Amino acid sequence: MQLRYNFRVYPGPGQSAALARAFGCARVVFNDGLRARQESHAARLPYVTDTDLQKQVITAAKRTDERAWLGEVSSVVLVQSLRD
């Protein structure tokens, strides 16, 4: 037997802003990871592992001035976006 639940969430203004920030950061990291893998494939380089991709797209990006805002959200969101 399978159970099914429906939930509706009504976030407050602060929660809406935090969710929007998390979703935006996840989108940027996903696009960066996709671009890195496509460039590696186009250059006929070996497959970029998940660990190397996390180091390149998340950890190194957080240390730059352009992407320092990635540190404002949970890293779990960013890592999961790369897994997806």
C-alpha positions in Angstrom: 0.0 0.0 0.0 1.3 3.4 -0.9 0.3 6.6 0.9 0.1 10.0 -0.7 0.1 13.3 1.0 -0.5 16.8 -0.3 1.0 19.8 1.4 0.7 23.5 0.7 3.2 25.9 2.0 2.6 29.5 2.7 6.0 31.0 3.5 6.3 34.4 5.1 8.2 37.3 3.5 11.6 36.3 5.0 11.1 32.7 4.1 10.2 33.6 0.5 13.3 35.6 0.2 15.5 32.7 1.6 13.8 30.3 -0.7 14.3 32.5 -3.7 18.0 33.0 -2.8 18.5 29.2 -2.4 16.8 28.4 -5.7 18.8 31.1 -7.5 22.1 29.9 -6.2 21.1 26.3 -7.1 20.3 27.4 -10.6 23.7 29.2 -11.0 25.7 26.2 -9.6 23.8 23.7 -11.9 24.5 25.8 -15.0 28.1 26.2 -14.0 28.5 22.5 -13.5 26.8 21.7 -16.8 29.0 24.2 -18.6 32.1 22.6 -17.0 31.2 19.1 -18.1 30.2 20.2 -21.6 33.5 22.1 -22.1 35.4 19.0 -20.8 33.5 16.8 -23.2 34.1 19.1 -26.1 37.8 19.2 -25.4 37.9 15.4 -25.2 39.1 15.5 -21.6 38.3 12.8 -19.1 34.9 12.9 -17.4 34.9 15.4 -14.5 34.1 13.6 -11.3 31.5 14.9 -8.9 34.2 15.7 -6.3 36.3 17.7 -8.7 33.2 19.5 -9.9 32.2 20.4 -6.4 35.7 21.8 -5.7 35.7 23.8 -9.0 32.1 25.1 -9.1 31.2 25.5 -5.4 34.3 25.8 -3.2 36.5 27.8 -5.6 33.6 29.9 -6.7 32.8 30.9 -3.1 36.3 32.4 -2.8 35.9 34.7 -5.7 34.4 38.2 -5.4 31.9 37.6 -8.2 30.4 34.5 -6.5 31.0 35.2 -2.8 27.2 35.3 -2.4 27.1 31.5 -2.8 28.3 31.3 0.8 24.9 32.8 2.0 23.0 29.6 1.4 23.4 26.0 2.7 26.0 24.0 0.8 23.5 21.1 0.8 21.4 22.9 -1.7 24.4 23.6 -3.9 25.7 20.0 -3.8 22.3 18.6 -4.6 22.0 20.9 -7.6 25.2 19.3 -9.0 23.8 15.8 -8.4 20.7 16.7 -10.3 
